[in-house]
């Protein structure tokens, strides 16, 4: 087929498909292809059926939904979408925004198509503004932290204006920096600005002007204030407001709208978008009554002004929003903000680097991913632990060891990015250790002074010890990670000389900024868009939510939280890191890292379970119940949870040890506990497997496991895989006549691993283990070459459970993990015991005389998904089977 035919056909399809799609034509791609085919026939005539098939496939691949990720939706039973596949006409705002994303921002077609698809799903779930009926729709959009939620609700706003919404109010966080950032973006990507003096067009105005004009009552500089809240406003036109969720702003907005509605006798259909909907919006009064806290009350009062209203909350952490009382009602301000009508989960965007990418959420077989976590030194944690209040600000007098290394890492990352061609892009580093502005001020001053001396030393002193440290860090850390990175072939290996020259160029460009409400510093990336901003941002809460740090590579973080939502939102390092993911580092404590790793697994599980709820046509209330089965950490603040309870519960999870202490007594104790367990098991151990061997005993009384766990020790800092907590959980379940028996599997030799090149290179051979009545041919190899324990207090060997090992006791197991999870609910829970090979680097450095009678012992548990746990309310969605009370529709996955 001639290339000219292909080009003309695809160009014609592209020119027709988008406008046909946006005016709501049924099957727009098929119609565009029919027209293009006729046009090509007229010009070229003779084409075979094979040629047409080839052209059609190419058109479907380019413009169809093959690569488009779709949203998943849970709706209430009475929330019927007001349109289905054929959407209403998008006449101006959305087509302009769509073209802006593709042609000006140069976003990939499939990314834009995903925004188009997901915003259709949201729009059909809220009210129809052209209907004569009153409506009150409330829903929640579940995104990912730093994943492009703003682009999504920007698309929704454009479509809302197209279909007839007159008033759109965006509640943009608590701080003015975030509000101003959101205002600027919406002015460019919804309103389209034209400079009154120069006539310069910005944002979507570059694509098209002359359509309906949107009036804004807020500006980048000003929120709703006394000045712009006086008088009567015309409500019969498209209006956009971006306001903070603050108690001195919202009442002024409410008064302005109430007066305007009364005098104009117009109550426009309103769309309220609540960005970071779990922050401040949720009733945190902590009262058992329905008397709400201030911000929550104001938002409900705002909604109560209108007859046609839709409230859409956006968050990556929906725990608080879904755990509030669904039926809360107040005589003055009406219903609470519970997402009664829908919850929509946005798909993970291509190229997004989130918890799964930064933290280990996979099993052993996939555990060779780059590790981006660096543990803080004793010096750092000692200094930071001393600073407990704002009065301790003066205790920060010098930059400690790990913080110095983090700053050097930032220099390296910035230099390498420039050498990769990212010269004009922003480069940022985050230092977040305290919520107190006095501490941030003191820390910022000390870091500025340190960096001034550091940069001068690097630029003017060729024998500087900092240059030596940079060189060592490049070879021992950055180059090692780059070579292990999945996309390492994209990057050529740079010489130290190249990097050193670039460091000298950029060292003087880096600014240290204090980012908080009392500092005059501001992250005005837009002012540096030509050459890029190089910044070390020192801050606290202002940097913990919503605000985007452009080009963030290095994060130094020491703020812990036991609450899922707070912890997740503090992860400013999540986002899109195209071309420099391998350069990203997080300097933090082992405990915070462990909490993030656990949180990453929880979020992964909850999102996968969300899909199960979608398939079973469940409601938002059903999904909220499932959240309460993840209990090792607190999902959100007790005040936000209200009456929701969160007991410790390991149901439907797989728990595994990966960290060990460094003293010999720890290993002796655990070896003795394991031998005692093996010898006390009366059931026969059956040996299965050829390469990896397993010694399996079934139907072991749970008291044996409890006794074992009461003696076996996990590391003292363990909050997740804690032997005593698991023992207490099993004991509690036994009292409810649950988990009465366990299967026990002791893992033996893996011949393939022993014969691998890595084992040969490190001179690691079979290591026999005497485990009481069991003789183990060889201890299990994990983390052969790599020592993951970068901290000072524990040995970390990474994940120990290989793919599907947690189902080894299930005789009819399959290769499908989800099927095996369902099978587990019909089986006993499983205890896996791993005698670990002491000759790997992590254990060899301990200088402990490991031998046949003393090896490190790791354990893992695979628990069935038991929905009704003693002391919890599960809404009656259960049935009895074989002694366990199991969920009839919901599985669990990892």
N, C-alpha and C positions, 0 to 999 in steps of 0.2 A: 504494500500500500504506500502511496506517495506521502511523504512527510507533510506536504502542504494540506492534504485532505485532513490528516489528523489534527493539525494545528487549527484549521478553520472550524472543524467540527467542535473541538473542545472550547475554542474561544466563543463560538455562538452559544453553546450550552451554558457557559459561564455567564455570558451577558444576559441571558434570559432567566436562568434558574433563580438567581437572587431576588429580582423584582417580583417574579411569580410567587416565590415562597413568601415574601413579605406582605403581599396583598391577600394571603390566605388561600391561594388556589390549591385545590386538591391534587396531590401527586405532581408537584411542580417540576421535579427532575424529569419524569417521564414525558411531560408536555414539552419541556425545553429540548429534550432529545429528539422528539418527533419533528419539531420545527427545524432543528439543525440537520436532521437527516434529509428532509425535503430540500433544504437549501443546498446541501452537498450534492444530492442527486441531480439537481438542475445544472450544477456547475461541472460535475464529473461523470455522472451517469453510472457506468459499469463498475459496480462494487459487489463482491461476492458476499454470501451470508456469513462466511468466516470473518471477512473484514468488518462487517457490521457488528458481529459479536465481540470482536476485539475492541472496537470503538466504544461500544456500550459498556464493557467491563471497565475500560479506562475512565469513562465518565462517572460511573458509579463509584469507582475508587477515589476519584478526585473530589466529587461533589456530594456523594451519597453519605450515608450514616455508618459506613463500615468502621471508620476509625473514631467515631464520635462516642465519647463516654456519656452515658445517660444518668440522670439523677434517679435515686430510689425514694419512693414515697410511702409513708404510712398516713392514712387519712381516718378521720372519724367516720362512723357509719352514715351520718347525715350530711357529710360535706361532699356534695356532688359537683364535679368540675363543670364550669359554665361553657367550656368548649373542649373538644377532644383533639384529634389530629389536625383538623383544619382550624387554624387559629384566626382571630380577627385581623383586620388589615392594620399593618404597621406602615403608616403613610409617610412619616417624616423623621421622627427622632431616632427610632431604632435603625432604619436603613442608613442614616447618617453616621451613627455610632459604629455600626458594623463595618462600614467602609473605612472609617477612621482607624479602627483596630487593624484592618487588613493592610491598608495602603500607607498610613502614616506611621503607626507603631510597628507595622510589619509583623504582626502576630501570625502564627501558622493557621491555615484554614480550619484544621480540625479543632484547634483551641477555641476559635471564634464560634465554630459550629456547636461546640459543647456549651458555651455560654448561651447561645441561642436556644438550644434544646432545654437546658435546665431552667432558664428564666420562663420559658413557656410552661413548664411544669409548675413553677411557683405561681405564675399569673393565673392559670386555670384554677388554682386552689384558693385564691382570694376572691373578693366580690367583683361582680360585673358592674362597673360604674355607669353604664348606659341603661341599666335596668331601672324600673320605677320603684322597685322594692327596697326597703331598708335591709342592711346586712351588717353583721359584726363578725368578721373573720380574724382568727388569731392563729398564727403558725410560727414554726421555727425552722430555720435553715441551718443544717449542721455542715460546717466546712472544716478545713484544716488550718492550724495556726500558720499565719503568714502565707496563705496559699492562693490569694487572689479573690477573697470574698468581696472586696471593694469593686473589682471589675464586674462581678456577678450582680451586685445590687445596683451598680451603675446601669447595666443592661436592663435590669428590671424597671428602674426609674424611667428610662427612655421609652420602654414599651408601655408603662403605665400612662405616661402623658399621651402616647399615641392612641390608646383605647378609651381615653376620656377622664382619667383622674385629673382633678384640677389642682389639688394641693398635695405636695409630697414633703414630709417632714423627716429629716434624718437626725436621729439622736446619736451623736458622734462622741461617745466616751465622756470621760470626766475632765480631761485636761485640754487647754486651748490649743496646744501644739497639734494634737490629733484632730481637733475640730477644724483648725485652720488647714491642715493637710487634706482633710476630706473635702472642705469647701473649695479649695483650689482645684482639686481633681474634678469635682462635679461641675464647677464653672467651665472647665475646659471640655469635659467629656459629655455633658448634658446640655448646658446653656450655650457654649460657644461664645468666646469673648472677642470683641473688636476694639482695639485701642481708639479712644475718641479723638486723639490728636494725630497719631501716626497712621491710623487706619490698619495697623497690623492685626492679622487674624490669628487666633490661637485655638488649639484643640479642634473640636468638630466644626468650628466656623471655617476652618481651612477647606473642609469638604464641601460645605453648603451653608448658605445663609438665605434669609428671605422668607422662611417659614414662620410658624407660630413663635412668638417671643415668650420666653420664660422670665418671670419677674422674681428677683431674689431679695429677700428681706434681711439677709445676713451677708457679710463680706468676709474676705480672708482675715481682715483686721478686726472686725466687729461681730460679735454674737448678738442675739436679741438683747437690747439694753433699753434704758429709759428713753433714749432719743428716738429709736425706731419702733418703740412699742406704744407710742402715743398716737392717737387719732383713729380713723376708721379706714380700713383697707378694702380695696375692691377684690372680692373673692371669685369673681366670674372670669378668671383667666388662669393660665398655668402658673403656679407659684412653687418655688423651691426654697426650703429653709434648712440650714444645717446648724443645730444647736447642741450645747453641752447638756449633759444630765446633771444639772446643779440646781440646788434649791432656790437660788436667787435669779435663775434664768427662766425656768419653766413657768413659774407663776405669772411673769410678765407676758410670756407667749400666750398663756391661757386667757389672761385678761384681754389682750389685743384681739384674739380670735373670737372670744365671747361677744365683745362689743361689736365687732365687724359683722358677725353672723346676725346679731339682733337688728342692727340698723340697715343692713343690705337685704335682709330677709332671704339670704342665700346660705345654704349649708352644703358646701361642695363635697363630693366624694374625696376622702382623704386616705392616703397611704402613709403609714408611719413605719419607717425602717429603723430598727433599733440595732445599731452596730455594737458589738460586744454586749449582747443582750443579757449575759449572766452577771454583768457588772452593774451594781446599783439598782437596776430595774427590778430585780427580784426582791420581794418583801423580806427584809432582814430584820424586822422588828423583834423577832424572837418570841412574840406573844402567841398564846394559844388561841386568842380571839382573832377576828378578821380585821382588826384595826391595823392598817398598813403603815409601813415606814414612809418617809417623806417622798423620795423620788418615785417609788412605786405608786404612791397615792397620786402624785402629779400626772404621771403618764396615764393612769386610769381616768383621771379627771379630764385630761386632754382628749382622750378617746370619747368620753361621754358627751362632748360638745357636738358630735356629728351623728347623722342618721345613717350614712353609708361610710363604713370605716373598715380598714384592713390594717392589721398590725403584724409585721413580719420581723421576727428577731433573727439576727445572724450571730452565730457563735461557733467556736471549735470545741467548746466544753459545755455540753447541754445539761449537765447534771442538775444544777440548781433550778433551771427552768422547768425540768420535767418532774422534779421532786417536790415542788410546791403543791399546795392543796388545789386539786382540780376544780372544786366546787366553791372556793372562797368567794364571797360576795359581800359588798359593803353598801349600806343603805344610802350613802352619799356618792361614792365614786364607782359603784358597780362591781362587775366581775374582775377577778385578778387576771394576770397576763399569761395564764396557762395556755400552752399551744393546743387548744382543744380541737382545732380543725385539721391540722396536718403537721408532720415533721418530714422534712425533705433532706436527704443526705447528698451532698455534692460529691461527685467522683474526684479521686485524686488526680490532679493535673499532671500531664507528662512533664518530666523534668523536676518535679517537686521533691525537695529533700526534707522529710519530716522525721518524726520519732523513729520510724522503722529504719531510716537510713543512718541516723546519728547514733542510735542505741541498738543493742543486740536484741532483736525480737525473733531471731531464727534459731534453729537447732544446730547441733555440732557440725553437721555436714556442710552447712553454709556459713560457717563461722570464720572463714578466711577473708571476710570483708575488711576494708580499712577501718582502723579504730581511731576515732577522732577525740577520744576523751583523754585528758591528762590530769592526773591527780595532783592536788596542791601539796606543797611541802609542809613539814611540821612548822617551819618558821611562819609560813603564811597563815595556817589555821590558828596558830597560837596568837598572832597579832590580831587577827580578825575576831577571834573568840573573846578577846579582852574588850572589844568595842561593843558594848551592850546598849548604851543609851547615847543621846546626843551630847551629854556631858563628857563622854569618853573620846570625843573627836580628836583631841590633842594627842591621843595615844598613837595615832598613825604618824610616825615621824620619818619612816623610810620605806622605800619600795622593796618588799620581800622577794625572796628567791624566785618563786613560781611566777609572780607578777612581772618580774624582770624578763623571765624567759618568754612569757606571753607577749610582751611588747616586742622582743626580738623576733618572735614568730610572726607578728603583724608586719614588721619590716620585710621579712622574707616573703610573706604571702603577697604583699603589695608589689615588691620587685618582680616576683615571678609572674604575676598577672600582667604587668606591663610588658615583660618579655614575651608573653603569649599574645600580645596585640591588644590588650585591654587597657591601653594607656589613658583614655579619656573617661573611663568608668569610675564611679565612686568606690572608695575603699574605707571600710569602717571597722573599728574594734570596740567592743563593749566591755566596760568594767562596772559590775553591779554587785555591791556587797552590803548595802545598807539602805533603809528607807529614810534615814535622817539626813536632812539637807546640810546640817552642820558637819556631819561626818563626810558627806560627799564633797563639801567645800574644802575641808582640810585635806582629804585624799587627793582631790584635783590639784591643789597647790603643790603638794609633795611630788606628785607624778609629773607635773609641768616642769618643776625644777630638775627632777631626775632626767626627764627626756631631753631637756635643753643641753645638759652636760653630755648625755649619751650621744645625741646627734652631732654635737661639735667634736666629740672624741672620734666618732666614726669618720667624719669628713676630713679632719685635719691630722689625725694620729694613725698612721698606717700600722703601728705596732699595738694598737688598742686591744685589750683583753676582750672587749665586746665583739671585735671582728673575729677573733678566734672562736668565741662562743657561737656567733652566727654561723660560721663555717661548720662547726661540729653539729649544730642543730640541723643544718641543711642536709648533711650526709646521714646522720643517725636517725632523723625523723622524717623530714619532708621528702627526701629522695626515696626512702624505704616505703613510705605510704604511696607515693606516686607509682612506684613499680608494682605494688600490690593492688592498685586501684583497677576496677573493672574496665575503665576506659583509658588505661595507661597508654595505649597505642596512639591516643590523640595528641599526646604531649611528647615533645622531644626532650631528651635529658640535657639540662643546661649545665654548663661548667660553672664552677665557683667564681671564676674570674668575671664571667658575664653578670652573674648575680651581684657580686661585690660592686661592680661599676654602677649598676642600676640602683643599689642601696644608697650609694653616695649621692646620686641624683635626687632621690626622693626624700632622704632623711630630713632635709630642711623644710619639706612641704607639709609634714604631719602636724596637725593642731590637736592639742588636748583641750576638750570642752567639758564644762560642767553643765549637765542637762537636768534642770529641775525648775520648779516654779519661782525660785528666788534668784536664779542666775540670769545674766543678760545674754549668755551664749545660746545659740539656736541652731538646730540642724537644718539649715536652709540649703538643701542640696541643689535646689533650682538655680541658685546664684552661681553655682560652680558647674553647671551642666556642660560647659565647653571643654573644660580640662579635668573635671572630676575633683571631688573633695576627699582629702586624706584626713581622717579624724579618729581620735581615741575619745570615745564618749563615756564620761564618768557620770553615773546617775543612779536612780532608784526606781520608784514606782512609775515615774513618767516613761521610763524605758522598758517597763514590764508588760505593757499591753497596748496593742493597737498601733503604736508608732513604729514605722518601718525604718530600720537602719539599712540604708542602701549599701550593697556590696559588703555585707558583714562577713568577715572570715574568722576572726579570733574573738572568743568570748571568755571573759574571766568572771566567774559567777560563784557567789557564796551566799545565797539566800535560800534557805530551806523552807519547805512547807509540807504538811501532811495531807493537804487537800488537793485532789486531782486538778480542779479547775485553776486554782492559783498557780500550781506548779507548771501546768501545761502552758498557760498564757505567758509565763515568764520566759519561755523558750524563744527569744527573739532570733535565735540562730536558724530557726526553721524558715524555709522559703525556697526560692529558685537560685541555684548556684551553678548556672551553666558555664562550663569551662574552668571552674575553680573549686569544685566540691572537695577535691583531694587536699586543698590547702586550708580547709576549715578545721578549727580546733576549739574544744571546750575545756577550759581549765576549771576544775571544780573538785569538791571533796568526794571520796568514795561513797559516802552515805547518800549524798545528793544524786550522784550518778546511778546508784542502785535504785533509788526512788524513781528516777526518770526511766530507767530500763523497765521497771515494773509497770509504770504508767504507760509506756509505749506498748507493752503487751496487752494491757487492759483496753486501751483505745482500739487496738487492732481487733481484739475479741469483740468489743461492743459494736464495731462497725460491721464485722462479719455477721454477728447475730442480728443486726438491723436488717440485713438482707433476708434472713430467715423469717423475720416478722413481716417483711414486705410480701413474701410468698404466701404467708398464711393469713393475709388480710387482717392483721392485727391493728390495734389502735395505739395512739400515743401513750395512753395509760398503761397498756400491756407492756410496752417497751420500758417504761419507767420502773416497773416491778423488776425487770431483769437487771437493771443497773444496781439494785440493792444486793445482788449476789456477789459483787466485787467489793470485799470489805476489809482488806488488809490495811488500806489507807482510807481516810475519810473523803468521800466524793466531793463534798463541798462544805462550807461553813455550817455549823449546827444551826445558826440563826436562819440561814437560807433553807435548810431542810425542814424546818418547822417540826412537825410530828413524825417525819419519816425516820425510821430506825435503821441502824447499820451494824449488825452484829458481825463478829469475825466469821468468815465463811470461805472454805476452800472448794466448794462444790463446783464441779465442771471445769477444774483447772489442772494444769500440769506444773508441778513445783520441782525445782532441781537446785542442788547446791552447786556453786561454782567458785566460792571463796573459802579459804582455809586459813587458820592462824599459823603462826610461825614457830610456836614452841612445841617441843617434843611430847610433852604431856598430853596435848590436844590430840595427837595422832595415836598415842598409846591408848588413851581412853576410848576413842572411836573404834579402834581395832578390837579392843576387849568387848565393847558393846555389840559389835557385829558378830564376833565368834559366839558370844553368848546367845544371840538371836538364832543363828544357824543351828547351834546345838540343841536349842529348846524347841525347834520346830519338829513336831512328830510326823508331819506329812512327808511323803516320799518326794525327793527332788528328782525331777525328770530332766535329762539333758537333751537339748535340741540344738540344731544348727551345725553347719560344717565349718564355715569361715569364722563368723562370730558365734560363740557358743553361749547358751543360756541354761542355767540350772534353775528350774522352776518348781516351786511348791505351791499348790492351790489350797484354798479354803483354810488358811491359817487363821486361828482366832485373833481377833483384833487386839486382845489384851497383850499378846506377844509383841505387837507393833508398838503399843503404848509403852510397854516396859522398855523396849529398845530406844524409843525416842526420849524417854526420861533420862536415860544414861548418855545417849549419843549427843554430842555438842555441835551446834552450828556456831559460826563466828559470833562474837559478843555483840557486834553492831547490827546483826541481821534483823531486819524488821519484816521481811517478806517470807523467806524460807527459814522459819524459826522452829526448831525441833520441839520446843515446849509448847508453842502455840498450836502446832499441828497435832500434838498429842492431846491437848485440851479439846481441840475441835473433834477429834475422833471420839474422845470420851463423851462429849456432849451428844454426838450423834448416836452413840451406843445407848444412851439413856432414852432415846426416842426409837429404839429398836432398829437403827440404821447402821450401815458400815460394820456389821458384826464380823465379817470375814474378809481377809486380804489374800491376794496372790503375791508371792515373793519371787523375784527373778534376780539371780546373781549373774552378772555379766562376766564372761570369760574371754579367751583369746580372740583377737581379730587378725587372722593370718595375713590378709591383704595389707593391713596397716603396718604390721611388723616387717613385711617384706618391701614396703614402699621405699622410694629413693630417700625421702626425708629421714626415715628411721635408720637406713643404712648410713647416710651422711653423718648422722649424729651418734653412730655406734650404739644404737639402742637395740637390744635383743630381748627375747622372751624372759619374763621375770616371774618365776613360780611364786604362788601365794598359798600358804596353809591357813585355811579359813574354817577351823574346827573340823567338822565332819566332811567338809568339802575341800577338794584339792583343785586349785585354780592353775591351769596350764600357763597362763600369763596374765599379769595385770593389764588393765586397759590403757591404751595410749590416747592421750588428749593433749592438744597444744604442744606438738613435738618441738617445733623450732622457736615458737614465739612465747615470750614471757609477757603476759598481759598485766601482771601485777606491778603497775608503775607506782603504786602507793607504798607506804612504809610499814603499814600495820598488818596487811593480809597478803596471802597468795591468791591470785585470781587466774584460773586456767580457762575461763570462758565456759560456754555451754558444754555439758557432758552427754546429753541425751541425743543420740543420732536419730536420723529421720525414721519415724514409725516404730522406734524401739519401745515407746510407751504402750504399744499394743501387742507386744511380743507374746503375751500370755493368752491372747484371744485366738482360738484355733481357726475360726472362719474369717479372720481379718482379711482385708483387701488392700489394694494399693491406694485406695481413695481415703484420704484422711478423715473427711467428713463422715463417711460411712463407718469408719472405725470408731469415731467419737460416739455415734449412735449405738454401736455394738457395746461400747464400754458401759453404757447405762444398763445393760443386761448382765454385766459381769461384776465381779468383786473389784474394788479398787486395787491398784498395783503398786507395790513397793519395789523399785529397782535399786540394786546395790552395785556400786562400781568400785572394785579394788583398783586403784589408780597407779599407773606406772611411775615409780619414784625417780626414774632416770631422766625424765624430761627437764628442761631448763628451770622451770618454775619451782620444782621440788629439789632438784639437785643442789641449788645454791643455799639450801637451808642448813647444810652441814649436819644432817640427822642420819644416824646409822639405820637407814631403811634396809629391811631384809625380808626373808620369806615369811616371817611372823609379824612384820610391821610395815604396812603400806598405808598411804592415805586412802580414806574411804569416803566416797561421794554417794549421795542418795538422791532419788527422784520419786515423786508420787504422781500417779495418774488417777484422779478422782472422777467418779461418774457424776453426771449432771443431775443432782437431786434438787428439785425446785422447792419443795416444802421443807424448810429448815426450822427446827424448833425455835419458837419466838418470833417468827416472821409471818407476814400476811401476804399470801400470793394470789389473792383474787380468785381462788377457786379454779384456776386453769390447770388442774392436775388429775392424774389418775393413778390407781394402785396397781403395781405389777411386781410379783416376785419378792415382796418384802420391802421394796424401795418405792418411794413416792416420786414419780418422775414427771418431767414436763412432757406434755403430749405433743407439743409442736416445736419446741425450741431446743436446739442442740447447743454445743459450745465448741469453739475452735480456737486455734492459736495461729 
